[in-house]
Amino acid sequence: MKQSENKSIEIKPYMLNELARFYQISDPTLRAWIKGFEEKLGKRVGRYYSAKQVEIIFEELGLPKTISY
């Protein structure tokens, strides 16, 4: 009998492509999804979304079901 593995996502700054990989979607698709709440999210500084922004993204979109690094 297999034990289910609990994988956790660290809340830290991530780039758009890293977040898209978590959700197993393309970068443009994630950008489109984020457009719906970008006012709440605010602008990213540089290439990374801040830890607080990542928290908002997970809150709005839900936690990804599978993680692949």
mmCIF file of the N, C-alpha and C atoms, coordinates in Angstrom:
data_MODEL
# 
_entry.id   MODEL 
# 
loop_
_atom_site.group_PDB 
_atom_site.id 
_atom_site.type_symbol 
_atom_site.label_atom_id 
_atom_site.label_alt_id 
_atom_site.label_comp_id 
_atom_site.label_asym_id 
_atom_site.label_entity_id 
_atom_site.label_seq_id 
_atom_site.pdbx_PDB_ins_code 
_atom_site.Cartn_x 
_atom_site.Cartn_y 
_atom_site.Cartn_z 
_atom_site.occupancy 
_atom_site.B_iso_or_equiv 
_atom_site.pdbx_formal_charge 
_atom_site.auth_seq_id 
_atom_site.auth_comp_id 
_atom_site.auth_asym_id 
_atom_site.auth_atom_id 
_atom_site.pdbx_PDB_model_num 
ATOM 1   N N  . MET A 1 1  ? 0.837  -1.182 0.000   1.00 0.00 ? 1  MET A N  1 
ATOM 2   C CA . MET A 1 1  ? 0.000  0.000  0.000   1.00 0.00 ? 1  MET A CA 1 
ATOM 3   C C  . MET A 1 1  ? 0.884  1.249  0.000   1.00 0.00 ? 1  MET A C  1 
ATOM 4   N N  . LYS A 1 2  ? 0.643  2.141  -0.910  1.00 0.00 ? 2  LYS A N  1 
ATOM 5   C CA . LYS A 1 2  ? 1.450  3.360  -1.005  1.00 0.00 ? 2  LYS A CA 1 
ATOM 6   C C  . LYS A 1 2  ? 0.950  4.418  -0.037  1.00 0.00 ? 2  LYS A C  1 
ATOM 7   N N  . GLN A 1 3  ? 1.907  5.092  0.562   1.00 0.00 ? 3  GLN A N  1 
ATOM 8   C CA . GLN A 1 3  ? 1.542  6.231  1.390   1.00 0.00 ? 3  GLN A CA 1 
ATOM 9   C C  . GLN A 1 3  ? 1.495  7.453  0.487   1.00 0.00 ? 3  GLN A C  1 
ATOM 10  N N  . SER A 1 4  ? 0.495  8.303  0.702   1.00 0.00 ? 4  SER A N  1 
ATOM 11  C CA . SER A 1 4  ? 0.422  9.514  -0.118  1.00 0.00 ? 4  SER A CA 1 
ATOM 12  C C  . SER A 1 4  ? 1.472  10.502 0.370   1.00 0.00 ? 4  SER A C  1 
ATOM 13  N N  . GLU A 1 5  ? 2.120  11.129 -0.594  1.00 0.00 ? 5  GLU A N  1 
ATOM 14  C CA . GLU A 1 5  ? 3.161  12.094 -0.265  1.00 0.00 ? 5  GLU A CA 1 
ATOM 15  C C  . GLU A 1 5  ? 2.549  13.472 -0.112  1.00 0.00 ? 5  GLU A C  1 
ATOM 16  N N  . ASN A 1 6  ? 2.932  14.157 0.942   1.00 0.00 ? 6  ASN A N  1 
ATOM 17  C CA . ASN A 1 6  ? 2.510  15.532 1.114   1.00 0.00 ? 6  ASN A CA 1 
ATOM 18  C C  . ASN A 1 6  ? 3.610  16.433 0.601   1.00 0.00 ? 6  ASN A C  1 
ATOM 19  N N  . LYS A 1 7  ? 3.329  17.143 -0.456  1.00 0.00 ? 7  LYS A N  1 
ATOM 20  C CA . LYS A 1 7  ? 4.294  18.090 -0.983  1.00 0.00 ? 7  LYS A CA 1 
ATOM 21  C C  . LYS A 1 7  ? 3.804  19.477 -0.620  1.00 0.00 ? 7  LYS A C  1 
ATOM 22  N N  . SER A 1 8  ? 4.729  20.311 -0.234  1.00 0.00 ? 8  SER A N  1 
ATOM 23  C CA . SER A 1 8  ? 4.332  21.661 0.132   1.00 0.00 ? 8  SER A CA 1 
ATOM 24  C C  . SER A 1 8  ? 5.045  22.656 -0.770  1.00 0.00 ? 8  SER A C  1 
ATOM 25  N N  . ILE A 1 9  ? 4.410  23.783 -0.948  1.00 0.00 ? 9  ILE A N  1 
ATOM 26  C CA . ILE A 1 9  ? 4.971  24.853 -1.753  1.00 0.00 ? 9  ILE A CA 1 
ATOM 27  C C  . ILE A 1 9  ? 5.427  25.942 -0.795  1.00 0.00 ? 9  ILE A C  1 
ATOM 28  N N  . GLU A 1 10 ? 6.657  26.316 -0.936  1.00 0.00 ? 10 GLU A N  1 
ATOM 29  C CA . GLU A 1 10 ? 7.193  27.390 -0.110  1.00 0.00 ? 10 GLU A CA 1 
ATOM 30  C C  . GLU A 1 10 ? 6.699  28.722 -0.649  1.00 0.00 ? 10 GLU A C  1 
ATOM 31  N N  . ILE A 1 11 ? 6.188  29.551 0.244   1.00 0.00 ? 11 ILE A N  1 
ATOM 32  C CA . ILE A 1 11 ? 5.768  30.896 -0.150  1.00 0.00 ? 11 ILE A CA 1 
ATOM 33  C C  . ILE A 1 11 ? 7.024  31.749 -0.172  1.00 0.00 ? 11 ILE A C  1 
ATOM 34  N N  . LYS A 1 12 ? 7.468  32.040 -1.383  1.00 0.00 ? 12 LYS A N  1 
ATOM 35  C CA . LYS A 1 12 ? 8.664  32.849 -1.588  1.00 0.00 ? 12 LYS A CA 1 
ATOM 36  C C  . LYS A 1 12 ? 8.536  33.505 -2.957  1.00 0.00 ? 12 LYS A C  1 
ATOM 37  N N  . PRO A 1 13 ? 9.413  34.422 -3.317  1.00 0.00 ? 13 PRO A N  1 
ATOM 38  C CA . PRO A 1 13 ? 9.317  35.025 -4.645  1.00 0.00 ? 13 PRO A CA 1 
ATOM 39  C C  . PRO A 1 13 ? 9.501  33.989 -5.760  1.00 0.00 ? 13 PRO A C  1 
ATOM 40  N N  . TYR A 1 14 ? 8.631  34.055 -6.761  1.00 0.00 ? 14 TYR A N  1 
ATOM 41  C CA . TYR A 1 14 ? 8.705  33.178 -7.922  1.00 0.00 ? 14 TYR A CA 1 
ATOM 42  C C  . TYR A 1 14 ? 8.561  34.001 -9.196  1.00 0.00 ? 14 TYR A C  1 
ATOM 43  N N  . MET A 1 15 ? 9.155  33.503 -10.275 1.00 0.00 ? 15 MET A N  1 
ATOM 44  C CA . MET A 1 15 ? 8.955  34.104 -11.592 1.00 0.00 ? 15 MET A CA 1 
ATOM 45  C C  . MET A 1 15 ? 7.675  33.531 -12.191 1.00 0.00 ? 15 MET A C  1 
ATOM 46  N N  . LEU A 1 16 ? 7.145  34.228 -13.178 1.00 0.00 ? 16 LEU A N  1 
ATOM 47  C CA . LEU A 1 16 ? 5.908  33.812 -13.824 1.00 0.00 ? 16 LEU A CA 1 
ATOM 48  C C  . LEU A 1 16 ? 6.015  32.384 -14.361 1.00 0.00 ? 16 LEU A C  1 
ATOM 49  N N  . ASN A 1 17 ? 7.128  32.066 -15.012 1.00 0.00 ? 17 ASN A N  1 
ATOM 50  C CA . ASN A 1 17 ? 7.252  30.726 -15.601 1.00 0.00 ? 17 ASN A CA 1 
ATOM 51  C C  . ASN A 1 17 ? 7.304  29.633 -14.539 1.00 0.00 ? 17 ASN A C  1 
ATOM 52  N N  . GLU A 1 18 ? 7.838  29.927 -13.362 1.00 0.00 ? 18 GLU A N  1 
ATOM 53  C CA . GLU A 1 18 ? 7.845  28.940 -12.277 1.00 0.00 ? 18 GLU A CA 1 
ATOM 54  C C  . GLU A 1 18 ? 6.418  28.681 -11.788 1.00 0.00 ? 18 GLU A C  1 
ATOM 55  N N  . LEU A 1 19 ? 5.652  29.748 -11.631 1.00 0.00 ? 19 LEU A N  1 
ATOM 56  C CA . LEU A 1 19 ? 4.262  29.601 -11.195 1.00 0.00 ? 19 LEU A CA 1 
ATOM 57  C C  . LEU A 1 19 ? 3.444  28.856 -12.249 1.00 0.00 ? 19 LEU A C  1 
ATOM 58  N N  . ALA A 1 20 ? 3.678  29.164 -13.516 1.00 0.00 ? 20 ALA A N  1 
ATOM 59  C CA . ALA A 1 20 ? 2.961  28.483 -14.597 1.00 0.00 ? 20 ALA A CA 1 
ATOM 60  C C  . ALA A 1 20 ? 3.255  26.979 -14.579 1.00 0.00 ? 20 ALA A C  1 
ATOM 61  N N  . ARG A 1 21 ? 4.507  26.613 -14.301 1.00 0.00 ? 21 ARG A N  1 
ATOM 62  C CA . ARG A 1 21 ? 4.865  25.185 -14.206 1.00 0.00 ? 21 ARG A CA 1 
ATOM 63  C C  . ARG A 1 21 ? 4.121  24.505 -13.069 1.00 0.00 ? 21 ARG A C  1 
ATOM 64  N N  . PHE A 1 22 ? 3.968  25.202 -11.926 1.00 0.00 ? 22 PHE A N  1 
ATOM 65  C CA . PHE A 1 22 ? 3.218  24.624 -10.803 1.00 0.00 ? 22 PHE A CA 1 
ATOM 66  C C  . PHE A 1 22 ? 1.799  24.254 -11.241 1.00 0.00 ? 22 PHE A C  1 
ATOM 67  N N  . TYR A 1 23 ? 1.168  25.157 -12.020 1.00 0.00 ? 23 TYR A N  1 
ATOM 68  C CA . TYR A 1 23 ? -0.213 24.941 -12.457 1.00 0.00 ? 23 TYR A CA 1 
ATOM 69  C C  . TYR A 1 23 ? -0.300 24.117 -13.749 1.00 0.00 ? 23 TYR A C  1 
ATOM 70  N N  . GLN A 1 24 ? 0.843  23.771 -14.319 1.00 0.00 ? 24 GLN A N  1 
ATOM 71  C CA . GLN A 1 24 ? 0.935  23.003 -15.558 1.00 0.00 ? 24 GLN A CA 1 
ATOM 72  C C  . GLN A 1 24 ? 0.188  23.684 -16.704 1.00 0.00 ? 24 GLN A C  1 
ATOM 73  N N  . ILE A 1 25 ? 0.437  24.986 -16.833 1.00 0.00 ? 25 ILE A N  1 
ATOM 74  C CA . ILE A 1 25 ? -0.142 25.786 -17.911 1.00 0.00 ? 25 ILE A CA 1 
ATOM 75  C C  . ILE A 1 25 ? 0.960  26.634 -18.529 1.00 0.00 ? 25 ILE A C  1 
ATOM 76  N N  . SER A 1 26 ? 0.647  27.286 -19.643 1.00 0.00 ? 26 SER A N  1 
ATOM 77  C CA . SER A 1 26 ? 1.629  28.147 -20.298 1.00 0.00 ? 26 SER A CA 1 
ATOM 78  C C  . SER A 1 26 ? 1.696  29.512 -19.616 1.00 0.00 ? 26 SER A C  1 
ATOM 79  N N  . ASP A 1 27 ? 2.792  30.216 -19.855 1.00 0.00 ? 27 ASP A N  1 
ATOM 80  C CA . ASP A 1 27 ? 2.949  31.562 -19.299 1.00 0.00 ? 27 ASP A CA 1 
ATOM 81  C C  . ASP A 1 27 ? 1.809  32.496 -19.724 1.00 0.00 ? 27 ASP A C  1 
ATOM 82  N N  . PRO A 1 28 ? 1.447  32.518 -21.026 1.00 0.00 ? 28 PRO A N  1 
ATOM 83  C CA . PRO A 1 28 ? 0.347  33.406 -21.435 1.00 0.00 ? 28 PRO A CA 1 
ATOM 84  C C  . PRO A 1 28 ? -0.986 33.070 -20.755 1.00 0.00 ? 28 PRO A C  1 
ATOM 85  N N  . THR A 1 29 ? -1.239 31.795 -20.518 1.00 0.00 ? 29 THR A N  1 
ATOM 86  C CA . THR A 1 29 ? -2.470 31.402 -19.830 1.00 0.00 ? 29 THR A CA 1 
ATOM 87  C C  . THR A 1 29 ? -2.471 31.931 -18.400 1.00 0.00 ? 29 THR A C  1 
ATOM 88  N N  . LEU A 1 30 ? -1.351 31.791 -17.701 1.00 0.00 ? 30 LEU A N  1 
ATOM 89  C CA . LEU A 1 30 ? -1.270 32.301 -16.331 1.00 0.00 ? 30 LEU A CA 1 
ATOM 90  C C  . LEU A 1 30 ? -1.438 33.818 -16.317 1.00 0.00 ? 30 LEU A C  1 
ATOM 91  N N  . ARG A 1 31 ? -0.817 34.500 -17.264 1.00 0.00 ? 31 ARG A N  1 
ATOM 92  C CA . ARG A 1 31 ? -0.987 35.964 -17.357 1.00 0.00 ? 31 ARG A CA 1 
ATOM 93  C C  . ARG A 1 31 ? -2.463 36.332 -17.509 1.00 0.00 ? 31 ARG A C  1 
ATOM 94  N N  . ALA A 1 32 ? -3.177 35.592 -18.334 1.00 0.00 ? 32 ALA A N  1 
ATOM 95  C CA . ALA A 1 32 ? -4.603 35.843 -18.545 1.00 0.00 ? 32 ALA A CA 1 
ATOM 96  C C  . ALA A 1 32 ? -5.395 35.620 -17.258 1.00 0.00 ? 32 ALA A C  1 
ATOM 97  N N  . TRP A 1 33 ? -5.062 34.554 -16.546 1.00 0.00 ? 33 TRP A N  1 
ATOM 98  C CA . TRP A 1 33 ? -5.750 34.285 -15.285 1.00 0.00 ? 33 TRP A CA 1 
ATOM 99  C C  . TRP A 1 33 ? -5.492 35.391 -14.273 1.00 0.00 ? 33 TRP A C  1 
ATOM 100 N N  . ILE A 1 34 ? -4.259 35.865 -14.209 1.00 0.00 ? 34 ILE A N  1 
ATOM 101 C CA . ILE A 1 34 ? -3.870 36.890 -13.239 1.00 0.00 ? 34 ILE A CA 1 
ATOM 102 C C  . ILE A 1 34 ? -4.533 38.236 -13.555 1.00 0.00 ? 34 ILE A C  1 
ATOM 103 N N  . LYS A 1 35 ? -4.831 38.473 -14.838 1.00 0.00 ? 35 LYS A N  1 
ATOM 104 C CA . LYS A 1 35 ? -5.461 39.737 -15.231 1.00 0.00 ? 35 LYS A CA 1 
ATOM 105 C C  . LYS A 1 35 ? -6.736 40.010 -14.456 1.00 0.00 ? 35 LYS A C  1 
ATOM 106 N N  . GLY A 1 36 ? -7.442 38.976 -14.087 1.00 0.00 ? 36 GLY A N  1 
ATOM 107 C CA . GLY A 1 36 ? -8.701 39.121 -13.367 1.00 0.00 ? 36 GLY A CA 1 
ATOM 108 C C  . GLY A 1 36 ? -8.558 39.723 -11.977 1.00 0.00 ? 36 GLY A C  1 
ATOM 109 N N  . PHE A 1 37 ? -7.381 39.661 -11.401 1.00 0.00 ? 37 PHE A N  1 
ATOM 110 C CA . PHE A 1 37 ? -7.181 40.224 -10.059 1.00 0.00 ? 37 PHE A CA 1 
ATOM 111 C C  . PHE A 1 37 ? -5.874 41.002 -9.952  1.00 0.00 ? 37 PHE A C  1 
ATOM 112 N N  . GLU A 1 38 ? -5.391 41.530 -11.088 1.00 0.00 ? 38 GLU A N  1 
ATOM 113 C CA . GLU A 1 38 ? -4.111 42.237 -11.068 1.00 0.00 ? 38 GLU A CA 1 
ATOM 114 C C  . GLU A 1 38 ? -4.147 43.513 -10.235 1.00 0.00 ? 38 GLU A C  1 
ATOM 115 N N  . GLU A 1 39 ? -5.324 44.114 -10.063 1.00 0.00 ? 39 GLU A N  1 
ATOM 116 C CA . GLU A 1 39 ? -5.439 45.301 -9.219  1.00 0.00 ? 39 GLU A CA 1 
ATOM 117 C C  . GLU A 1 39 ? -5.114 44.933 -7.763  1.00 0.00 ? 39 GLU A C  1 
ATOM 118 N N  . LYS A 1 40 ? -5.625 43.808 -7.320  1.00 0.00 ? 40 LYS A N  1 
ATOM 119 C CA . LYS A 1 40 ? -5.353 43.320 -5.965  1.00 0.00 ? 40 LYS A CA 1 
ATOM 120 C C  . LYS A 1 40 ? -3.894 42.883 -5.829  1.00 0.00 ? 40 LYS A C  1 
ATOM 121 N N  . LEU A 1 41 ? -3.349 42.334 -6.905  1.00 0.00 ? 41 LEU A N  1 
ATOM 122 C CA . LEU A 1 41 ? -1.992 41.799 -6.904  1.00 0.00 ? 41 LEU A CA 1 
ATOM 123 C C  . LEU A 1 41 ? -0.928 42.898 -6.919  1.00 0.00 ? 41 LEU A C  1 
ATOM 124 N N  . GLY A 1 42 ? -1.178 43.948 -7.682  1.00 0.00 ? 42 GLY A N  1 
ATOM 125 C CA . GLY A 1 42 ? -0.181 45.013 -7.819  1.00 0.00 ? 42 GLY A CA 1 
ATOM 126 C C  . GLY A 1 42 ? 0.878  44.641 -8.841  1.00 0.00 ? 42 GLY A C  1 
ATOM 127 N N  . LYS A 1 43 ? 1.768  45.557 -9.099  1.00 0.00 ? 43 LYS A N  1 
ATOM 128 C CA . LYS A 1 43 ? 2.834  45.334 -10.090 1.00 0.00 ? 43 LYS A CA 1 
ATOM 129 C C  . LYS A 1 43 ? 3.962  44.533 -9.468  1.00 0.00 ? 43 LYS A C  1 
ATOM 130 N N  . ARG A 1 44 ? 4.545  43.679 -10.292 1.00 0.00 ? 44 ARG A N  1 
ATOM 131 C CA . ARG A 1 44 ? 5.723  42.966 -9.805  1.00 0.00 ? 44 ARG A CA 1 
ATOM 132 C C  . ARG A 1 44 ? 6.951  43.844 -10.049 1.00 0.00 ? 44 ARG A C  1 
ATOM 133 N N  . VAL A 1 45 ? 7.928  43.658 -9.229  1.00 0.00 ? 45 VAL A N  1 
ATOM 134 C CA . VAL A 1 45 ? 9.173  44.412 -9.366  1.00 0.00 ? 45 VAL A CA 1 
ATOM 135 C C  . VAL A 1 45 ? 10.203 43.474 -9.973  1.00 0.00 ? 45 VAL A C  1 
ATOM 136 N N  . GLY A 1 46 ? 10.669 43.807 -11.149 1.00 0.00 ? 46 GLY A N  1 
ATOM 137 C CA . GLY A 1 46 ? 11.607 42.934 -11.839 1.00 0.00 ? 46 GLY A CA 1 
ATOM 138 C C  . GLY A 1 46 ? 10.906 41.708 -12.368 1.00 0.00 ? 46 GLY A C  1 
ATOM 139 N N  . ARG A 1 47 ? 11.588 40.582 -12.324 1.00 0.00 ? 47 ARG A N  1 
ATOM 140 C CA . ARG A 1 47 ? 11.052 39.334 -12.866 1.00 0.00 ? 47 ARG A CA 1 
ATOM 141 C C  . ARG A 1 47 ? 10.232 38.531 -11.866 1.00 0.00 ? 47 ARG A C  1 
ATOM 142 N N  . TYR A 1 48 ? 10.343 38.858 -10.599 1.00 0.00 ? 48 TYR A N  1 
ATOM 143 C CA . TYR A 1 48 ? 9.749  38.039 -9.547  1.00 0.00 ? 48 TYR A CA 1 
ATOM 144 C C  . TYR A 1 48 ? 8.497  38.664 -8.955  1.00 0.00 ? 48 TYR A C  1 
ATOM 145 N N  . TYR A 1 49 ? 7.525  37.801 -8.668  1.00 0.00 ? 49 TYR A N  1 
ATOM 146 C CA . TYR A 1 49 ? 6.409  38.205 -7.824  1.00 0.00 ? 49 TYR A CA 1 
ATOM 147 C C  . TYR A 1 49 ? 6.884  38.039 -6.389  1.00 0.00 ? 49 TYR A C  1 
ATOM 148 N N  . SER A 1 50 ? 6.562  38.998 -5.536  1.00 0.00 ? 50 SER A N  1 
ATOM 149 C CA . SER A 1 50 ? 6.988  38.935 -4.137  1.00 0.00 ? 50 SER A CA 1 
ATOM 150 C C  . SER A 1 50 ? 6.257  37.792 -3.429  1.00 0.00 ? 50 SER A C  1 
ATOM 151 N N  . ALA A 1 51 ? 6.745  37.448 -2.250  1.00 0.00 ? 51 ALA A N  1 
ATOM 152 C CA . ALA A 1 51 ? 6.111  36.377 -1.468  1.00 0.00 ? 51 ALA A CA 1 
ATOM 153 C C  . ALA A 1 51 ? 4.643  36.718 -1.191  1.00 0.00 ? 51 ALA A C  1 
ATOM 154 N N  . LYS A 1 52 ? 4.357  37.977 -0.896  1.00 0.00 ? 52 LYS A N  1 
ATOM 155 C CA . LYS A 1 52 ? 2.976  38.404 -0.638  1.00 0.00 ? 52 LYS A CA 1 
ATOM 156 C C  . LYS A 1 52 ? 2.124  38.250 -1.903  1.00 0.00 ? 52 LYS A C  1 
ATOM 157 N N  . GLN A 1 53 ? 2.684  38.596 -3.065  1.00 0.00 ? 53 GLN A N  1 
ATOM 158 C CA . GLN A 1 53 ? 1.959  38.438 -4.323  1.00 0.00 ? 53 GLN A CA 1 
ATOM 159 C C  . GLN A 1 53 ? 1.708  36.966 -4.633  1.00 0.00 ? 53 GLN A C  1 
ATOM 160 N N  . VAL A 1 54 ? 2.689  36.122 -4.359  1.00 0.00 ? 54 VAL A N  1 
ATOM 161 C CA . VAL A 1 54 ? 2.530  34.681 -4.562  1.00 0.00 ? 54 VAL A CA 1 
ATOM 162 C C  . VAL A 1 54 ? 1.409  34.162 -3.667  1.00 0.00 ? 54 VAL A C  1 
ATOM 163 N N  . GLU A 1 55 ? 1.358  34.640 -2.454  1.00 0.00 ? 55 GLU A N  1 
ATOM 164 C CA . GLU A 1 55 ? 0.296  34.254 -1.523  1.00 0.00 ? 55 GLU A CA 1 
ATOM 165 C C  . GLU A 1 55 ? -1.079 34.629 -2.090  1.00 0.00 ? 55 GLU A C  1 
ATOM 166 N N  . ILE A 1 56 ? -1.173 35.829 -2.663  1.00 0.00 ? 56 ILE A N  1 
ATOM 167 C CA . ILE A 1 56 ? -2.429 36.287 -3.270  1.00 0.00 ? 56 ILE A CA 1 
ATOM 168 C C  . ILE A 1 56 ? -2.791 35.413 -4.469  1.00 0.00 ? 56 ILE A C  1 
ATOM 169 N N  . ILE A 1 57 ? -1.810 35.073 -5.294  1.00 0.00 ? 57 ILE A N  1 
ATOM 170 C CA . ILE A 1 57 ? -2.052 34.215 -6.457  1.00 0.00 ? 57 ILE A CA 1 
ATOM 171 C C  . ILE A 1 57 ? -2.593 32.861 -6.005  1.00 0.00 ? 57 ILE A C  1 
ATOM 172 N N  . PHE A 1 58 ? -1.968 32.246 -5.009  1.00 0.00 ? 58 PHE A N  1 
ATOM 173 C CA . PHE A 1 58 ? -2.433 30.954 -4.500  1.00 0.00 ? 58 PHE A CA 1 
ATOM 174 C C  . PHE A 1 58 ? -3.829 31.085 -3.887  1.00 0.00 ? 58 PHE A C  1 
ATOM 175 N N  . GLU A 1 59 ? -4.087 32.204 -3.238  1.00 0.00 ? 59 GLU A N  1 
ATOM 176 C CA . GLU A 1 59 ? -5.391 32.450 -2.626  1.00 0.00 ? 59 GLU A CA 1 
ATOM 177 C C  . GLU A 1 59 ? -6.470 32.567 -3.713  1.00 0.00 ? 59 GLU A C  1 
ATOM 178 N N  . GLU A 1 60 ? -6.172 33.285 -4.774  1.00 0.00 ? 60 GLU A N  1 
ATOM 179 C CA . GLU A 1 60 ? -7.139 33.520 -5.850  1.00 0.00 ? 60 GLU A CA 1 
ATOM 180 C C  . GLU A 1 60 ? -7.336 32.299 -6.746  1.00 0.00 ? 60 GLU A C  1 
ATOM 181 N N  . LEU A 1 61 ? -6.254 31.620 -7.083  1.00 0.00 ? 61 LEU A N  1 
ATOM 182 C CA . LEU A 1 61 ? -6.326 30.500 -8.026  1.00 0.00 ? 61 LEU A CA 1 
ATOM 183 C C  . LEU A 1 61 ? -6.404 29.149 -7.337  1.00 0.00 ? 61 LEU A C  1 
ATOM 184 N N  . GLY A 1 62 ? -6.145 29.124 -6.043  1.00 0.00 ? 62 GLY A N  1 
ATOM 185 C CA . GLY A 1 62 ? -6.082 27.853 -5.329  1.00 0.00 ? 62 GLY A CA 1 
ATOM 186 C C  . GLY A 1 62 ? -4.673 27.286 -5.429  1.00 0.00 ? 62 GLY A C  1 
ATOM 187 N N  . LEU A 1 63 ? -4.350 26.386 -4.545  1.00 0.00 ? 63 LEU A N  1 
ATOM 188 C CA . LEU A 1 63 ? -3.029 25.762 -4.589  1.00 0.00 ? 63 LEU A CA 1 
ATOM 189 C C  . LEU A 1 63 ? -2.947 24.801 -5.754  1.00 0.00 ? 63 LEU A C  1 
ATOM 190 N N  . PRO A 1 64 ? -1.807 24.768 -6.433  1.00 0.00 ? 64 PRO A N  1 
ATOM 191 C CA . PRO A 1 64 ? -1.647 23.803 -7.526  1.00 0.00 ? 64 PRO A CA 1 
ATOM 192 C C  . PRO A 1 64 ? -1.763 22.378 -6.991  1.00 0.00 ? 64 PRO A C  1 
ATOM 193 N N  . LYS A 1 65 ? -2.359 21.497 -7.764  1.00 0.00 ? 65 LYS A N  1 
ATOM 194 C CA . LYS A 1 65 ? -2.541 20.099 -7.333  1.00 0.00 ? 65 LYS A CA 1 
ATOM 195 C C  . LYS A 1 65 ? -1.266 19.294 -7.460  1.00 0.00 ? 65 LYS A C  1 
ATOM 196 N N  . THR A 1 66 ? -0.455 19.602 -8.464  1.00 0.00 ? 66 THR A N  1 
ATOM 197 C CA . THR A 1 66 ? 0.794  18.881 -8.641  1.00 0.00 ? 66 THR A CA 1 
ATOM 198 C C  . THR A 1 66 ? 1.936  19.874 -8.751  1.00 0.00 ? 66 THR A C  1 
ATOM 199 N N  . ILE A 1 67 ? 3.058  19.469 -8.250  1.00 0.00 ? 67 ILE A N  1 
ATOM 200 C CA . ILE A 1 67 ? 4.236  20.314 -8.267  1.00 0.00 ? 67 ILE A CA 1 
ATOM 201 C C  . ILE A 1 67 ? 5.318  19.603 -9.069  1.00 0.00 ? 67 ILE A C  1 
ATOM 202 N N  . SER A 1 68 ? 5.883  20.298 -10.041 1.00 0.00 ? 68 SER A N  1 
ATOM 203 C CA . SER A 1 68 ? 7.040  19.752 -10.756 1.00 0.00 ? 68 SER A CA 1 
ATOM 204 C C  . SER A 1 68 ? 8.077  20.844 -10.875 1.00 0.00 ? 68 SER A C  1 
ATOM 205 N N  . TYR A 1 69 ? 9.281  20.564 -10.437 1.00 0.00 ? 69 TYR A N  1 
ATOM 206 C CA . TYR A 1 69 ? 10.333 21.576 -10.418 1.00 0.00 ? 69 TYR A CA 1 
ATOM 207 C C  . TYR A 1 69 ? 11.209 21.441 -11.624 1.00 0.00 ? 69 TYR A C  1 
# 
